[in-house]
Amino acid sequence: MSTDGERLMRLRQMAGMVLDARLQDLRREREAQEAIRQKIAALNAVPVEDGLALSAAAQAYLAYDGWAARRRAELNLQLAERTAACLQAEAEARRAFGRKAVTDRITPKP
């Protein structure tokens, strides 16, 4: 049978593993969020077509602008979903950090 000290040490180790996993989840969510932001920024850069007549360039711009607006709306929805997931992951990471801090305090020092 293990002693209370050994069980607390195992609990401390598990709390550390959970914290590491939650921080990894948070990092992945933030990276996904940043990737979407970069896609939105890329849509804001209007492509320039050299050599087109003014009317053809205007038509190309209008076609691109319509497509970009729809794509931007889709990406903004994805960004909102990723932001919500990021906030959830952040809350879980905070909770895991708190649990790790408590187990660090109550575990006997080696």
Residue pairs with C-beta under 8 A, 6 or more apart in sequence:
2 10
5 107
5 108
8 103
8 106
8 107
8 108
9 107
9 108
11 103
11 107
12 100
12 103
12 104
12 107
15 96
15 99
15 100
15 102
15 103
16 100
18 96
18 99
18 100
19 93
19 96
19 97
19 99
19 100
21 96
22 89
22 92
22 93
22 95
22 96
22 97
23 93
23 96
25 89
25 92
25 93
26 86
26 89
26 90
26 92
26 93
28 89
29 82
29 85
29 86
29 89
30 86
32 82
32 85
33 79
33 82
33 83
33 86
36 75
36 78
36 79
36 82
37 79
39 75
40 72
40 75
40 76
40 79
43 68
43 71
43 72
43 75
46 61
46 64
46 65
47 64
49 56
49 57
49 60
52 60
